[in-house]
Amino acid sequence: MRQRVDFFSASGFSFRIGWLWLGCILLASCTPVYIPNAVNVPLLGGKGEANIQASLGTSMADIQAAVAVTDHFALMANGSFGSEEDGDHLFLEGGAGYFKNMGKAGRYEMFAGYGWGRTESTIEGSLGGYAKGNYNRFFIQPSIGAATENFDGAFSLRLAYVDFFNTESFAGTDTLFIEPVLTGKVGFKFVKLVLQVGISVPFRKEVNIDYQPLIFNLGLNFNLGRKSTK
């Protein structure tokens, strides 16, 4: 499992969450090939509304978008990427879903989709190693929450079926991951600071791949076309 985050650097900037190194000591597994991306939780309210988000965190850098095609049907696209001395990561996915308003602020949504990823991870030291692999991922993701002009909040439960191929240092495998997350967005009607915290755990007790068990992302969320909830 992923224990230390030392992932994203660009133009001399490096994003690190050093305290995750403690997890490397406790969980003793340091070459993750499955790194869950940030969960896209747009909380759309009606036709024409669009949501764009950029964040940094345990999945390196994430860019996400969603648009409401009708008053109940939406499309989404997600990308997660980054490169550091200890590895690189690329993940792309698309999805579609249903959403419904519950009163003025309440929101319910259900998305499903497919993604493709590639990860290479190298960790030095006695707990380190090397792993590389490509994977397909299918997901279903219900969320429930609230959306207002100054605050959005939601609980999501993503179920992700991951199937690895073209692997090195480990045999290909398929695993179902359970990924509950909390998402909060605070700010103004069209731009908010977003924080997401969650975990990723396999459905089976024993799996033969290393994975990142934490989901933590901080970034900016932009919303276009949201109607007032006042």
C-alpha positions in Angstrom: 0.0 0.0 0.0 1.1 3.6 -0.6 2.7 5.1 2.4 4.7 8.1 1.4 3.5 10.8 -1.1 6.3 12.5 -2.9 4.7 12.7 -6.3 4.1 15.9 -8.2 6.8 18.3 -9.4 6.6 20.8 -12.3 8.7 23.9 -13.0 10.6 23.5 -9.7 7.4 23.0 -7.7 7.1 19.8 -5.6 4.0 18.7 -3.7 4.7 16.4 -0.7 2.7 15.0 2.1 5.5 13.6 4.3 3.5 12.3 7.1 2.2 9.5 4.9 5.7 8.0 5.3 4.5 6.7 8.6 2.0 4.5 6.8 4.9 2.9 4.9 6.4 1.8 8.1 3.1 0.5 9.6 1.8 -1.2 6.4 5.2 -2.3 5.0 4.3 -2.1 1.3 5.8 0.7 -0.8 5.4 0.2 -4.6 1.8 1.0 -5.4 0.5 0.3 -8.9 -3.1 1.2 -8.2 -3.4 4.9 -7.2 -7.1 5.9 -6.9 -7.8 9.3 -8.6 -9.9 12.0 -6.9 -13.6 11.2 -7.0 -15.5 13.6 -9.3 -18.5 14.9 -7.3 -20.1 17.7 -9.4 -23.5 17.9 -7.6 -25.2 19.3 -10.7 -28.6 20.9 -10.4 -30.0 21.3 -13.9 -29.5 21.3 -17.7 -26.5 23.3 -18.9 -24.7 23.4 -15.6 -21.0 22.6 -15.8 -18.4 21.8 -13.2 -14.6 21.9 -13.6 -12.0 21.0 -10.9 -8.2 20.9 -10.6 -6.5 19.5 -7.5 -3.3 18.0 -6.1 -2.9 15.2 -3.6 -2.3 11.5 -3.2 -3.2 10.9 -6.9 -0.7 13.5 -8.0 -2.6 16.1 -10.1 -6.2 15.7 -11.1 -8.4 17.5 -13.6 -12.1 16.8 -13.7 -15.1 18.0 -15.6 -18.8 17.3 -15.7 -21.8 18.8 -17.6 -25.5 18.3 -17.3 -26.9 17.4 -20.7 -30.5 17.4 -19.5 -32.2 18.1 -16.1 -31.3 14.5 -15.0 -28.5 13.2 -17.3 -24.8 14.2 -17.1 -21.4 13.3 -18.6 -18.1 13.4 -16.9 -14.4 13.2 -17.8 -11.4 12.7 -15.4 -7.6 12.8 -15.8 -5.0 12.0 -13.1 -1.3 12.3 -13.8 2.1 13.1 -12.4 5.8 12.2 -12.3 8.5 12.0 -9.6 11.8 10.3 -9.0 10.0 7.4 -7.4 7.5 6.8 -10.3 4.9 8.1 -12.6 1.2 7.8 -13.0 -1.4 8.4 -15.8 -5.1 7.7 -15.6 -7.9 8.7 -18.0 -11.6 7.9 -17.6 -15.1 8.9 -18.8 -18.5 8.3 -17.4 -22.2 9.2 -17.5 -24.9 9.4 -14.8 -28.2 10.4 -13.4 -28.8 13.2 -10.9 -31.8 14.5 -9.1 -32.6 17.5 -6.9 -34.0 17.0 -3.4 -35.5 20.3 -2.6 -33.6 23.5 -3.3 -30.1 22.4 -2.1 -30.3 18.6 -1.7 -28.6 16.5 -4.4 -28.4 12.8 -5.4 -26.3 11.5 -8.2 -25.2 8.1 -9.6 -22.3 7.9 -12.1 -20.7 4.9 -13.9 -17.9 4.7 -16.3 -14.6 3.2 -17.6 -11.0 4.3 -17.3 -7.5 3.3 -18.4 -4.4 3.7 -16.3 -0.6 3.2 -16.3 1.7 3.3 -13.2 5.4 2.7 -12.6 6.6 2.8 -9.0 10.1 2.6 -7.5 10.9 2.9 -3.8 14.4 2.6 -2.5 15.4 1.1 0.9 14.7 -2.0 2.8 10.9 -1.6 2.4 11.1 -0.6 -1.3 10.8 -2.3 -4.6 9.7 -1.9 -8.2 6.4 -2.4 -9.9 4.8 -1.5 -13.2 1.5 -2.2 -14.8 -1.4 -1.0 -17.0 -5.0 -1.5 -15.9 -8.6 -1.1 -16.9 -11.1 0.2 -14.4 -14.9 0.1 -14.3 -16.7 2.1 -11.6 -20.1 2.9 -10.2 -20.4 5.9 -7.9 -23.5 7.1 -5.9 -23.3 10.4 -4.0 -25.6 12.3 -1.7 -25.2 15.8 -0.5 -26.1 19.5 -0.8 -25.1 22.3 -3.1 -25.5 26.0 -2.3 -23.9 29.2 -3.5 -21.2 29.2 -0.7 -20.9 25.5 0.3 -21.2 22.1 -1.3 -20.8 18.9 0.7 -21.3 15.2 -0.2 -20.6 11.6 0.8 -19.7 9.3 -2.1 -19.1 5.5 -2.3 -17.1 4.5 -5.4 -16.9 0.9 -6.3 -14.0 0.3 -8.6 -13.3 -2.9 -10.4 -9.6 -2.9 -11.5 -8.0 -5.4 -13.9 -4.2 -5.3 -14.5 -2.3 -6.3 -17.6 1.2 -5.8 -19.1 2.6 -6.0 -15.6 6.2 -6.2 -14.4 7.3 -7.6 -11.0 3.9 -8.9 -10.2 1.2 -11.1 -11.9 -1.8 -9.5 -13.5 -4.8 -9.5 -11.2 -8.3 -8.1 -10.9 -9.7 -6.6 -7.7 -12.7 -4.7 -6.5 -11.9 -1.6 -4.4 -14.3 0.1 -2.1 -13.7 3.8 -1.9 -15.8 6.0 0.4 -15.0 9.7 0.4 -16.2 13.0 1.9 -16.0 16.1 -0.3 -16.4 19.7 0.9 -16.4 22.9 -1.2 -16.3 26.3 0.3 -16.3 29.7 -1.4 -18.4 31.6 -3.8 -21.1 30.7 -6.4 -18.7 30.2 -9.3 -15.4 29.2 -7.5 -14.7 27.3 -4.4 -11.9 25.7 -2.5 -12.4 21.9 -2.5 -11.1 19.3 0.0 -11.6 15.6 -0.4 -10.7 12.8 2.1 -11.3 9.1 1.8 -9.9 5.6 1.7 -9.4 2.8 -0.8 -9.6 -0.8 0.4 -9.9 -4.0 -1.6 -13.0 -6.2 -1.2 -10.8 -9.3 -0.7 -8.6 -9.6 2.3 -5.6 -10.6 0.3 -4.5 -9.1 -3.0 -1.2 -9.5 -4.8 -0.7 -5.8 -5.7 0.4 -2.7 -3.8 -2.1 0.2 -3.7 -2.5 3.6 -2.3 -5.0 3.3 0.6 -5.6 7.1 1.1 -7.5 9.6 -1.0 -6.6 13.1 -0.2 -7.0 16.1 -2.6 -7.0 19.9 -2.3 -7.8 22.2 -5.1 -10.2 24.7 -6.8 -13.7 24.0 -8.2 -15.4 26.1 -10.8 -19.1 26.0 -11.5 -20.9 27.5 -14.5 -24.6 27.8 -14.8 -25.8 27.0 -11.3 -29.1 28.5 -10.4 -29.5 30.3 -7.1 -30.7 28.2 -4.1 -31.9 31.1 -2.2 
